[in-house]
Amino acid sequence: MVETGVKQHLAALQYAQYRWSVIPMRAYDKRPLIKWQDFQQRRATELEINEWCHHWPDANVGIVTGAISGIVVLDIDPKHGGDQSLALWEKGHGPLPRAAEVKTGGGGRHLYFRHPGGLVHNKVGVAPGIDLRGDGGCVVAPPSIHSSGNHYLWVSGHEAKKIALADLPAWLLEFVRDKVKPAGHPVQHWRLYRRRYDANHE
């Protein structure tokens, strides 16, 4: 646990150097250990990060998404159809740009993009198996440990320290922003998207 705690402490300090808003998360969990609303508006100091890591040496590392960190993250869960949803998007619009990418402890993917400015809502279910972590959201970051015991890991060659953050494609930004406007369940809007896609590609 001590070695793990040291690695996560060092990672938290590194993310803070990226000007990302860092928060401590429960070990083997996705819940913050603190009331983190304040850190949607400001970034933790090095002293605060050191104190958290001393107080909770086995804590996971969390990153607040949105404008405060300059990032939005696509959270893709293959177990709930995320790969199929992404394939449909890319079939209609072409591949997503090369992104900083994390393999999650649960077998999913986190794709990190540059925040486009304005308000990009944190939104669950923009498509089956895909969530958007934007303003008001957070993600668990490497080298945190999932409840399964697996680590969150940067994908080789896609580490945030090695590649510049890509912009969200304009079509995807329009799609996710439109998702917060209509009333109704996200799956209903996804079905409408599929109908429009099928009609345009017959």
Backbone torsions as a table, in degrees:
resi	resn	phi	psi	omega
1	MET	NA	-35.8	-178.7
2	VAL	-63.5	-46.0	179.8
3	GLU	-62.0	-43.0	177.9
4	THR	-60.6	-44.2	-179.6
5	GLY	-61.5	-39.2	178.6
6	VAL	-63.5	-44.8	-179.7
7	LYS	-62.2	-41.1	-177.9
8	GLN	-73.1	-33.4	175.1
9	HIS	-62.9	-47.6	179.7
10	LEU	-63.4	-38.5	178.6
11	ALA	-64.7	-42.5	179.6
12	ALA	-60.2	-42.1	179.0
13	LEU	-66.8	-36.9	178.1
14	GLN	-65.2	-44.5	179.7
15	TYR	-63.2	-35.6	177.1
16	ALA	-63.1	-33.1	177.1
17	GLN	-67.9	-26.2	174.5
18	TYR	-75.0	-3.6	-174.7
19	ARG	69.3	33.0	171.6
20	TRP	-92.1	146.3	179.3
21	SER	-83.8	111.0	-174.3
22	VAL	-97.6	139.2	174.7
23	ILE	-137.6	154.2	176.7
24	PRO	-84.3	139.2	179.2
25	MET	-116.7	154.7	178.0
26	ARG	-60.7	141.9	176.7
27	ALA	-60.6	136.4	179.9
28	TYR	57.8	32.4	-172.9
29	ASP	-150.7	173.8	178.7
30	LYS	-118.1	14.7	-177.2
31	ARG	-102.5	134.9	177.7
32	PRO	-63.2	149.3	178.1
33	LEU	-88.5	-7.3	-177.4
34	ILE	-130.0	166.8	168.6
35	LYS	-75.9	108.3	-164.8
36	TRP	-102.0	6.2	-179.1
37	GLN	-58.1	-37.3	-179.4
38	ASP	-60.5	-30.6	-175.7
39	PHE	-86.3	5.6	165.8
40	GLN	-84.3	-11.9	-178.3
41	GLN	-113.6	-21.0	179.2
42	ARG	-145.8	160.2	179.1
43	ARG	-97.7	144.7	179.0
44	ALA	-64.1	147.1	175.0
45	THR	-80.7	164.8	176.0
46	GLU	-60.0	-38.4	179.1
47	LEU	-61.8	-43.4	179.1
48	GLU	-63.2	-43.5	179.2
49	ILE	-61.9	-43.0	178.9
50	ASN	-62.2	-40.5	-180.0
51	GLU	-66.8	-41.2	178.5
52	TRP	-61.4	-46.1	-176.7
53	CYS	-67.5	-30.1	175.7
54	HIS	-72.4	-41.1	-177.2
55	HIS	-74.5	-36.8	-179.9
56	TRP	-125.7	77.3	-173.1
57	PRO	-64.1	-19.7	179.6
58	ASP	-104.3	14.4	-177.5
59	ALA	-66.8	147.6	169.6
60	ASN	-76.5	166.2	179.6
61	VAL	-103.3	127.8	175.9
62	GLY	-115.1	151.1	176.1
63	ILE	-125.0	126.9	176.0
64	VAL	-77.2	123.5	-179.7
65	THR	-86.6	172.7	179.0
66	GLY	104.0	-166.9	-173.6
67	ALA	-62.0	-31.6	-177.5
68	ILE	-60.2	-32.8	179.2
69	SER	-105.8	-8.0	-179.0
70	GLY	72.9	23.7	-177.6
71	ILE	-136.7	152.8	163.8
72	VAL	-127.8	148.3	-174.3
73	VAL	-128.2	127.2	170.1
74	LEU	-84.9	121.9	-178.4
75	ASP	-104.5	107.8	-173.2
76	ILE	-108.2	120.3	-177.6
77	ASP	-113.1	102.0	-178.8
78	PRO	-60.3	-28.3	-177.4
79	LYS	-67.1	-18.9	-179.7
80	HIS	-118.2	24.3	173.5
81	GLY	91.9	12.5	-177.5
82	GLY	-62.2	-39.5	179.7
83	ASP	-64.2	-40.7	179.1
84	GLN	-66.6	-39.9	178.3
85	SER	-63.7	-43.8	179.4
86	LEU	-63.8	-39.9	179.2
87	ALA	-61.9	-38.6	178.7
88	LEU	-66.1	-43.5	176.4
89	TRP	-57.2	-49.1	-174.3
90	GLU	-71.5	-27.1	175.8
91	LYS	-66.0	-37.0	-178.7
92	GLY	-84.2	-28.4	-170.1
93	HIS	-126.2	-2.8	-176.6
94	GLY	91.8	166.9	-176.4
95	PRO	-62.6	147.7	171.5
96	LEU	-65.1	151.8	176.6
97	PRO	-64.3	157.0	179.0
98	ARG	-61.0	122.7	-173.0
99	ALA	-121.6	156.5	165.6
100	ALA	-61.8	135.8	-170.3
101	GLU	-140.0	138.8	176.8
102	VAL	-117.3	135.2	167.1
103	LYS	-89.0	118.7	-175.6
104	THR	-77.6	162.4	178.8
105	GLY	-65.6	-20.2	179.4
106	GLY	-93.7	5.6	177.7
107	GLY	93.2	6.8	178.1
108	GLY	-94.6	-166.4	-178.6
109	ARG	-134.3	140.9	169.3
110	HIS	-116.0	119.4	177.6
111	LEU	-106.4	119.8	-175.7
112	TYR	-94.2	127.2	177.6
113	PHE	-126.5	159.8	176.9
114	ARG	-70.2	135.7	176.2
115	HIS	-66.2	131.8	-173.7
116	PRO	-82.7	-2.8	-174.1
117	GLY	93.7	165.6	-175.3
118	GLY	72.3	-155.5	-179.2
119	LEU	-109.6	122.8	175.4
120	VAL	-120.5	101.0	-174.1
121	HIS	-61.6	141.7	165.6
122	ASN	-65.7	127.9	-172.0
123	LYS	-141.7	120.9	175.7
124	VAL	-87.5	133.4	174.2
125	GLY	77.6	40.7	173.8
126	VAL	-65.5	-24.1	170.8
127	ALA	-155.9	160.6	179.0
128	PRO	-54.0	121.7	177.9
129	GLY	80.0	7.8	179.3
130	ILE	-130.0	125.9	173.0
131	ASP	-115.2	153.1	173.3
132	LEU	-111.0	120.4	177.5
133	ARG	-97.0	101.2	-178.8
134	GLY	-123.2	-139.2	-178.4
135	ASP	-64.1	124.6	-177.2
136	GLY	94.6	3.3	-178.1
137	GLY	-116.9	178.8	175.8
138	CYS	-155.9	161.7	177.0
139	VAL	-133.4	155.0	170.9
140	VAL	-84.1	136.0	-173.5
141	ALA	-117.5	157.7	174.4
142	PRO	-59.0	149.5	-0.1
143	PRO	-96.3	38.5	-178.0
144	SER	-57.1	162.4	-177.2
145	ILE	-114.3	127.9	178.1
146	HIS	-75.3	162.8	177.6
147	SER	-59.8	-22.5	177.3
148	SER	-73.3	-14.3	-174.3
149	GLY	96.1	-7.0	179.0
150	ASN	-85.2	147.6	178.7
151	HIS	-84.8	150.4	163.3
152	TYR	-76.8	132.0	-173.6
153	LEU	-135.0	139.1	170.3
154	TRP	-69.7	135.0	177.6
155	VAL	-71.4	133.3	-178.0
156	SER	-55.1	128.4	-178.7
157	GLY	86.3	-8.8	-179.3
158	HIS	-120.9	21.6	178.9
159	GLU	-67.7	144.4	-178.8
160	ALA	-60.7	-29.1	-179.0
161	LYS	-77.4	-10.6	-175.3
162	LYS	-107.0	-25.5	-177.9
163	ILE	-128.5	148.6	177.9
164	ALA	-72.2	145.4	178.2
165	LEU	-65.8	134.1	178.7
166	ALA	-86.1	157.7	174.2
167	ASP	-80.1	145.3	169.2
168	LEU	-63.0	134.6	174.8
169	PRO	-57.1	146.7	-176.5
170	ALA	-58.3	-39.4	-178.7
171	TRP	-65.3	-36.2	-179.0
172	LEU	-73.2	-39.7	176.9
173	LEU	-62.0	-42.6	177.8
174	GLU	-63.2	-40.2	-178.5
175	PHE	-65.4	-47.4	-176.2
176	VAL	-71.5	-32.4	177.2
177	ARG	-70.8	-35.7	178.2
178	ASP	-67.6	-26.0	-176.7
179	LYS	-65.3	-20.1	-177.8
180	VAL	-92.1	-5.3	-175.4
181	LYS	-86.1	-53.5	-175.4
182	PRO	-73.3	154.0	171.7
183	ALA	-80.8	158.9	176.4
184	GLY	119.1	172.5	-176.2
185	HIS	-78.2	141.6	-179.8
186	PRO	-53.2	-36.7	-179.1
187	VAL	-63.5	-33.3	177.3
188	GLN	-63.0	-41.1	179.0
189	HIS	-68.7	-34.3	177.1
190	TRP	-65.4	-39.8	177.2
191	ARG	-63.2	-38.9	177.1
192	LEU	-63.5	-42.0	177.7
193	TYR	-60.0	-43.1	-179.1
194	ARG	-64.7	-40.1	179.3
195	ARG	-63.7	-42.1	178.6
196	ARG	-64.4	-40.7	179.5
197	TYR	-63.0	-47.6	-178.6
198	ASP	-62.4	-39.3	-179.3
199	ALA	-65.4	-33.0	-177.5
200	ASN	-85.2	-8.5	-176.4
201	HIS	-125.2	23.0	177.5
202	GLU	-75.8	NA	NA
